[in-house]
Amino acid sequence: LMSKLLINEKIDLNDIQYENKDLYDYLIKLKNKNDISKLNISFNYDGNDLVKNGKNIQVDEHNLEEYIDKVIEYEINKNIKKLNKIKDSLFCFVPKNYIMNFNREELYQIFNRLI
């Protein structure tokens, strides 16, 4: 996640599997469900509306991808303050324009060598 955040890449479902396996498994099960509307899921997640009036909007096969994106966005935003502090600290030592020269995979390899 951090490498994508550093270069402002969109975080997707595949990225979540490394950060929150339970959430990833839940979202994959939803994606593979035949008739999602029977599950009676709304755009309310963790007690919060993901969209305006979310508790009154049912998830179905037409809006499932949007629901998944909104859940991921919600989870990322919960942790964004912590991630931004790490990011800001890194930029104190390594100029942002230097970091932007790397792609996500290269940053991932660099961070793995440091840890």
Secondary structure, DSSP 8 states (H G I E B T S, - for coil): -HHHHHTT----HHHHHHH-HHHHHHHHHHHH-S-GGGG--BSEETTEESSTTGGGSB--TTTHHHHHHHHHHHHHHHHHHHHHHHHHHHHHHS-HHHHTTS-HHHHHHHHHHH-
